[in-house]
Structures are given as C-alpha cells and as structure tokens.
Amino acid sequence: MVKRKFSLGLDFGTNSVRALIVDISNGEEIATHVRNYTRGKDGIFLDKKDPNVARQSPGDYIDGLEYACLSALHKAKKVKGFSKENIIGIGVDTTGSTPIPVDKEGISLAFNNKFKNNLNAHAWLWKDHSSHEEAEEITALARELHPEYLAKCGGTYSSEWFFSKILHCLRVDSEVFKNAYSWVELADFIPGVLTGNTNPLEIKRGVCAAGHKAMYNNEWGGLPAEDFLTKFDPKLAELRKRLYKKAYTSDIKAGGLSREYAKKLGLKQGIAVAVGAFDAHMGAVGAGVKPGTLVKIIGTSTCDMMVVPDKKRFSNIPGLCGIVDGSILPGYFGLEAGQSAVGDIFNWFVNLIGDNKKIVHVHKHLTEKAKDLKPGESGLMALDWNNGNRTILVDAKLTGLLLGQTLHTRPEEVYKALIEATAFGARVIIERFEEYGVHVKDIINCGGIAEKNAILMQIYADITGRPMKVSRSSQTCALGASMFGAVAGEGFARVEDAQKAMSGIKSIRYEPHKKAHEIYNQLYRLYLELHDTFGSDRQGNLKHIMKELLKIKNKVRKE
Amino acid sequence: MVKRKFSLGLDFGTNSVRALIVDISNGEEIATHVRNYTRGKDGIFLDKKDPNVARQSPGDYIDGLEYACLSALHKAKKVKGFSKENIIGIGVDTTGSTPIPVDKEGISLAFNNKFKNNLNAHAWLWKDHSSHEEAEEITALARELHPEYLAKCGGTYSSEWFFSKILHCLRVDSEVFKNAYSWVELADFIPGVLTGNTNPLEIKRGVCAAGHKAMYNNEWGGLPAEDFLTKFDPKLAELRKRLYKKAYTSDIKAGGLSREYAKKLGLKQGIAVAVGAFDAHMGAVGAGVKPGTLVKIIGTSTCDMMVVPDKKRFSNIPGLCGIVDGSILPGYFGLEAGQSAVGDIFNWFVNLIGDNKKIVHVHKHLTEKAKDLKPGESGLMALDWNNGNRTILVDAKLTGLLLGQTLHTRPEEVYKALIEATAFGARVIIERFEEYGVHVKDIINCGGIAEKNAILMQIYADITGRPMKVSRSSQTCALGASMFGAVAGEGFARVEDAQKAMSGIKSIRYEPHKKAHEIYNQLYRLYLELHDTFGSDRQGNLKHIMKELLKIKNKVRKE
C-alpha cells in the first residue's frame, strides 16, 4: 500500500486562524482546528475615538498558529494512515493588506516593550480605514503621474492597502515609523516565522499581496518608483529600499520549516513552506478556479476571482480590484473583484431589528419568511453599498440605500431586498468581466453563506440567470493553502495538478427559474439606474423607479 | 352671576368618536369622552384580498355618538355651573372623504338586511384606496376637459375622494350603486341624524367636504358638470341630481336637535346643530387659525392649514390638497396641505424593529437615544413617502427611501432620520405657501405628536428655522367643532369671536437653534434634490449625495 501523503494549510482570517490537514491524493480533509484570536474585541483592537481603526496583535497570529496546528495534528493522529512524517509541505494564506511594522530582525514592533500599548505598532488589519486621506492622495498623484499603477487595482488606491497605511503611520506616529526598519505583510510574515527567516530583506514576499496592494508589477520594475514615493515623503522613498525587489508566486518554496517550529509542532525539519498569499486567492484555487470559472467566496464580503491565460488582452479591466500576474494561479493573470459587504449587510440589518435576540435565530427566521416572497412582491429595491462599493465603482464613500418601503413593509421583505441587492451587485461584476471578453462559463461558490443559505443561492441563480455551484470543501482557503504546500513540497509539478486531485464541487446545484429571472431582469434594470445615478456619472430622472416597482409588485401579487 | 354657556363638539375620528363639552366664555374643556368603534379591526373593516379596502359601519357612528355624548354629559354633571340646559349648540367634525350610500330616506344601506354583510354598502373610510384606477381616470379627463376642477385640489383627484369611490362602487357592485338613492359624506350624515332630517335632498351639506373632495365650487356652479360625469357613466350623471346643489359653511345651522335625540341625550330640543365639516379643518379653527398662522395637525399624517382673505390672488397654488372658499373659516379661502404619513412612518419603523415589544416603549427608547444625536451625525437621509406624498407632489405612487446607512447604522439614527424627513417635508409645504405669497408668520402645532414629542418639535423648529408653538387644547378638532356649535347656537356672531374667547396656545415654544439650522439647511438642499429627482421631473446626477452626507457626518462628529 502506498503511503498517504499530507499537506498542512494555514488560513489566517479576520478573527481566527485555521489549520487543515489534507490528503494530497484526493483532497480528503482529515483534520482541522480553528483557534480564535484572544486579544481585543473578537481579535481586533478598536479605537473608540476613530471607528476606522482596526489593528491586531501579531502575538495572536503566533499563538494561534501553534495552537491550531497542534490541535489539528492531535485530531489527525486518530486517522488511519496519517503520520506527521508524511506531511510534505505547508501553505499559508492570510487576510490582507495587513502590514506589520518590524525591526531589522523582522520582529514586530508590538513585541517591543516601548510600543506594546501602541496600536500603530501592531498589525494594521485589512479593514482598517484610518488612512483614507492618504489613499485619496496616492490615488490623485498616481492618476496624474502613473495611471498604469491604478489600472491594475480598479482605478483607485484604497485606504485598506499597504502604502496608504504606512504613509498614515508616518504622518501620525513618526516614532513608530522611524523604528520600523521595514513593513511586512501578514502573508509574508507567517512563512518568515515558520522558516525562521524573518529578516525583512530576505523573506520571500508573495506577488499576491505585492501586486494587489503595493502597486508591484514587473511592467514597471516592481514597487512604485522612488521619485513617486518621494512626493509624499522622502522617508517613504527611503523605506522602499528596505522592502523588496522581487515577489514570488506561491508554488515557490519560501524556505524549509525551521528547527524551532519542527520541534514545536512535531513535524519534520526542512519540509517546504510555500510563499504566502491572500486568503481569497488561495480560496479560489481550493475551489477549483480555472480559465472560464468564476469563484465567488461569499462571507461578510465577497471576493470574485477568475484567471486568464491571455495576459495582454486582459491586463486592463476598469473597476476590478486587482489584475496581477500569478496572484492566483502561477502562469495566469489573476483577476480579483469583490463586494465590500454581503453577509455584513444582513448582519447589520439583523442587529438593527433583532436587538438582543440571538442573531442566528433572527437570520433563520427572516430567511424562512423571505422564502415565501415572490420576486418583485415587496416593491423594495436596495443598493448593497453599506460598506462602499469595491467593484466596479471602487468607491468607499458610498453608502446603503433602500427604497420602495410603505407603511406595510415587513422585516423579511427588507431582508430579502438586501439579499437581492447583493445579487444585483454580483451580476454587475459578472457583466463587467464579460464586457471585457472574460467569458464566465461556470460559477463556483464557497464560503459560509454559499453553503448554508440555499435561498440566497437560489436568488443568485435567478438574478444572474446562471447555475450556481458550490465548492465541496467548506474551508477552501485552507484547502487552497494546502495545495500550495503540496506543490512547494513537490507532491505535484503544477498547482493545476493539485487542484485536479484535491478540489471538487457539491452535488447540489442551483438552477435559475425562468420566470423569476424575467422579473429580476426588470428589477435589475432599475438597480442599474440607481447604481449609475448614485455611483457614477449618469444624468437622469428617477421618477419612474418607485412607480415601476409598485407596478411589478401589484402585478406579481395578483398572480 | 352670569349663567355659564356651553357647546358640545363631536369629533368622529378614524377609530373613535369624541364628545367634548366646552365653556364658550373661555374655552374651558369641562368634560370629554372618547368611545372606540367596536366593529372590524379598530373600527375598520378590511379585506384580506385587497389591502386598499377600508370600510366602517355607520352603526358604529350612531352607537358611538350616543355613548360618547352621554358619558361626557355624565362627567360634566359634576362641574360647578354646568347644566344640560345651558348647552346652546352642537358642532360636528368627521374624517373624510367618507361617503355613505343611503336610501331615499337617508338610511345607510348597511342597515338594510340585504346589504348588511356587503362592505360596499358601508361607509367608505377616507383611507380606502380601492378606487385608485377611477381616481386616475377622473384626473386624466379633468386635466383634459376641466383643469379648473383640479386646480383646487392639488392637480390630482385622489382615490380617497367622493367621486372616485362612488364610481368604483358603480363598477364593482352595481347592486349597491342601484340601491343607493344618494351618497352622503359622514360630515353631513351626522348632523342629519341629530336633526332628524336625513333626507339626502334636504340635508344641509357642508362646503368643506364638497369643495375639497367633490370638486364643488361656485365658480362653476357647484358640483362638476353633468356632461363631465356622463363620460364616466351616465348613471353617475343621474346621481348628480340626487346629491346637492348648494353647500354651506359650518357657522350655519343645519337644523335643530330632533326630539328623538334631545330625549336620548337629555338636551333641549331644537338647539342648533351646525353644518358639519372635516376634522382637520375644524381642528385648525380650534387651534386658532387666522391669516398668517399655519396650523399643523400632526398625527399619523398631518394636515397643514391656512386661511387667506384675498380670495382671487390665492385661488391657485399648485400642489395644495384643497383651496376652498369657507372650508375653514367662513369668509376666507381655506388652504389645505398635508403629509400622507408622519406618525405612521415612525410606527412602521417601530413595528419593523420592535417585533412584539410594546410599541410605546420602543418609541420612547428611540426618542431618548435620538436626542443625543447631532444634526447630520448619522449620515442618513430619508424621504417621508411611505404612504405617498400629498403635498406638494400629490402622488400616491411614491414610496419611502432611506440612504446613507453603513454597517454601523443604529435604530435610533434611522428613527431620527425619519423624523427629519417629515420635517423636511413640512418645510417644503411652508415654502410652497410662501412662494405663492401666503406669508407664514406663525406656526401652531397640535395633535398627539406635537404635544408629546418635544424632540420632534425641536427638530421641526431647527429644520424650518421657525419657532414652533403648540395649541393649548389637546383636542382641537372637537374644540373647533364646539366653536361652530357655539356660533350656530348664536353664542357668537362670528367664528373669529369664538376663537378669541375659546382658543389659546401653550406657554412652551420651540425656538430654532442657529447652528442646527445651518446644518439642516445643507441637508435640506440634498433632500430637495432627492425629492425632485424621485418625485418630480428634475434631471441630474446624485453621485454627490452620499459623499456630502459623509462629509457632514465626519465634520459634525469631530466637533
């Protein structure tokens, strides 16, 4: 009997870290463990004075990593044919852009006694928006001097990203900035920790974080030009030298597992640790992304990802969050789109109306009631912008909208309208892909909502007019990470081979209903008018919107 | 010592009837009683199949009238100086347009065994909207043939009104229509009952109902022309002959109290019963309406009323619900505007989020929390159209809108945004008056919300930039009715004299805060853009709306 071989995937999410052990021959997930971060509120340090602040303790990453791995390994022990010896590689995905200021040795400044209570010395979590002014400034100057920088990231540089955050730190906390020898993305930090090579000048940085969030591109020789950075502050240009020159895809080995971590985890020293990447991108790989297949990860927000082989043709699609060579699958352009809030919008509404009731129950209750509503029956229409719009408007300064409410509008109607709004938003993204020649042949959904909410998935099928498939794995990010671990550990020659062996979809598949789709086509037209009038430059009158919604409502109710 | 003289005011509301006994020398309200209607849901018959239907049993009016009067009279007995003998007149106000199909003797068809279970034979409550198609038809034809008919009622004939309802009955229930010798407004029906003169050809019909809801105007010889009605159905034109030729102001005596009712109530036979009118109009009189004084009755919806002496100049103000000679104060043009929903919007939201909690508590809780929010702080903006827009758009086919919500938006912020939306709507009405030369020197508010909700009144002051006064009486409609009873009973020569003696305002007065007003001016500009783009013909782009709201929000939060 052939010895089974395994890979370890590590997935650093917003509130927790997951370790997953996978049989590389068939994708069987033999053991997993999730460890919640313990510091701050749900692992996040907030600032009462500034709702934009969201920081994390690198200590949580390091403690959580060890705890989750040991627990998963402990569970795996019971599985027949498993042996720690047979783990051939480790892959790592994380949130991002989540940059961490580090000293010359790559140690987080938060571990320095001097800075331990200073949030600016901690990890700047992806959803930290305190640097929105810097983001605007970078966008404005890039638009003027280097529009090519923006063309790869949707035309707008975000407050969530690497240089916005660092520039903000420079301006509000010169002490932290001065003491930060370099800044390292969490996705690069963890492989550094595991391989024992934390030297910021030597860590193998991932192209996914670099290309999506740090304006890194081979077209212009890597990171943005020194003279560009100088315009914001010469200190930023100096920092550039202490960042990196080259970034790598995640099929590359970042290094071997250090003696220290081999001992801690009981694994073989020297096994491959792959270059890190962002969670969604590895999630897309785990779900089986390939040319023509859109992978949607639907959670609090969404990431919508595709890959294209023909690099030149697709290198500029306006409104996409990222177009980066090798960011998803090595050898392909990774195209990343997304919605800034999906599950978060439903959670917001449930909190709004649910008060102190159990949120899960309210979700379930509303979903059940929404099930009986026909398309168009509520007369409501919403825009899914409670957290801004990531694709295709790339505008954080947009907010939610609900219209059509009467004195009889019920909570489940609003809830359903919010689900529909996110589905309309999803359709806008699909149409943008297709408009630029990226044909969407197939859609695979993953993430908690895709798995649990059949009603939502049906609405997505009805609104987009396309079948919705669901990934077999419920932990595609960690699964994707394990695939990269397997490739870096030489279990496969190419990531596509790992995908063939290790990924799959569920037997359930949501087919669009013709009649629902027709009504939703009418509603979608109205959605687009609102979308373009509030989010873009469309000039027009909207007097017909409420009236058409009432007309559809009355018609549907009579049927 | 001079004998005290009293008047009895009867106020027929949507769910109950109120009897009020007032000392005519000083307006002292010596006894009152409210009797809820007992049939249907809160006194209203609904139709599960058609949410537009709202009917009432005339039996509820008659039973309630007797019960409320006897109870109030019983309470008054304890008051020093009161004697039933000294009641000199009775005034009546009611909801409307609430037409009742009656036989040749003026008996409601609902009392006929044949029709007792037929809702079409009952009173068609003002808020019945089942005749919206007929309303559109009447509007369209009047616009073509008799635009002058519409000029007096806001440019659109409503489904809430007399001829829409009768035409609808004709079309859906020919049996009821055929058996209805005539149709009588509730405001005319009650004086008929009290005087014992129910003959539909002889009842003195009030000009308030006639002018506002039945297109009656002396300019064109009373009711709309026969050939106009023929175009809808010759039967409608025939009915015209069995309606009325002349309508009267409420200072006129409809007749003397009948022997039957004198006996039932223990009052003197023959005392004056004044011609009836609508609740809001008599409410305006009760609150002290006079040239330059806007009276706002704020309840589930609002009525905003003014009077103008210079009849010609103000006989056409677009968007007002009614411009009728003598409808409020005899000798003046009554100008009626209003908002289709105010308290109803707050109730809707509380029901939406409050589930099965006590509504009153949720209102109180939200109001308390909203108090601490600064103008602009929530970043929200709403349109107050959950029940359509009565003034100045006169469009029932408009619905609510809320925008600016983020993932952090809290219930009290939405609640306050809804209050603000109604205040913006109120400001639009004031500006429409002034735009047409009707100067608003003074605003007196009445109704439950005006009395109980100091926070709302302050917001109204801040948004309009005008002081808000509150009527002394908490039952201005019944008080106004008692004034007309007093005038018809010859206690005063003119209604203005009755007002001088019997009405007054509270010592509390809400002054606008300068800073709040300035911020609200910025918000009001945005409100108007939404108002005009969704409700009118404005062409434009709205991309700046959410951004400006965020800007104001951020600025206000930093202060």
Chai-1 contact restraints between the chains, C-beta under 6 A:
chainA,res_idxA,chainB,res_idxB,connection_type,confidence,min_distance_angstrom,max_distance_angstrom,comment,restraint_id
A,D344,B,L407,contact,1.0,0.0,6.0,A-B,restraint_1
A,W348,B,L407,contact,1.0,0.0,6.0,A-B,restraint_2
A,L352,B,P411,contact,1.0,0.0,6.0,A-B,restraint_3
A,I353,B,I353,contact,1.0,0.0,6.0,A-B,restraint_4
A,N386,B,Q405,contact,1.0,0.0,6.0,A-B,restraint_5
A,N386,B,T406,contact,1.0,0.0,6.0,A-B,restraint_6
A,N386,B,L407,contact,1.0,0.0,6.0,A-B,restraint_7
A,N387,B,L407,contact,1.0,0.0,6.0,A-B,restraint_8
A,K397,B,K547,contact,1.0,0.0,6.0,A-B,restraint_9
A,K397,B,L550,contact,1.0,0.0,6.0,A-B,restraint_10
A,L398,B,M546,contact,1.0,0.0,6.0,A-B,restraint_11
A,T399,B,G404,contact,1.0,0.0,6.0,A-B,restraint_12
A,T399,B,T406,contact,1.0,0.0,6.0,A-B,restraint_13
A,T399,B,M546,contact,1.0,0.0,6.0,A-B,restraint_14
A,G400,B,Q405,contact,1.0,0.0,6.0,A-B,restraint_15
A,L401,B,L403,contact,1.0,0.0,6.0,A-B,restraint_16
A,L402,B,L402,contact,1.0,0.0,6.0,A-B,restraint_17
A,L403,B,L401,contact,1.0,0.0,6.0,A-B,restraint_18
A,G404,B,T399,contact,1.0,0.0,6.0,A-B,restraint_19
A,Q405,B,N386,contact,1.0,0.0,6.0,A-B,restraint_20
A,Q405,B,G400,contact,1.0,0.0,6.0,A-B,restraint_21
A,T406,B,N386,contact,1.0,0.0,6.0,A-B,restraint_22
A,T406,B,T399,contact,1.0,0.0,6.0,A-B,restraint_23
A,L407,B,D344,contact,1.0,0.0,6.0,A-B,restraint_24
A,L407,B,W348,contact,1.0,0.0,6.0,A-B,restraint_25
A,L407,B,N386,contact,1.0,0.0,6.0,A-B,restraint_26
A,L407,B,N387,contact,1.0,0.0,6.0,A-B,restraint_27
A,P411,B,L352,contact,1.0,0.0,6.0,A-B,restraint_28
A,T533,B,L542,contact,1.0,0.0,6.0,A-B,restraint_29
A,F534,B,L542,contact,1.0,0.0,6.0,A-B,restraint_30
A,D537,B,N541,contact,1.0,0.0,6.0,A-B,restraint_31
A,Q539,B,N541,contact,1.0,0.0,6.0,A-B,restraint_32
A,N541,B,D537,contact,1.0,0.0,6.0,A-B,restraint_33
A,N541,B,Q539,contact,1.0,0.0,6.0,A-B,restraint_34
A,L542,B,T533,contact,1.0,0.0,6.0,A-B,restraint_35
A,L542,B,F534,contact,1.0,0.0,6.0,A-B,restraint_36
A,M546,B,L398,contact,1.0,0.0,6.0,A-B,restraint_37
A,M546,B,T399,contact,1.0,0.0,6.0,A-B,restraint_38
A,K547,B,K397,contact,1.0,0.0,6.0,A-B,restraint_39
A,L550,B,K397,contact,1.0,0.0,6.0,A-B,restraint_40
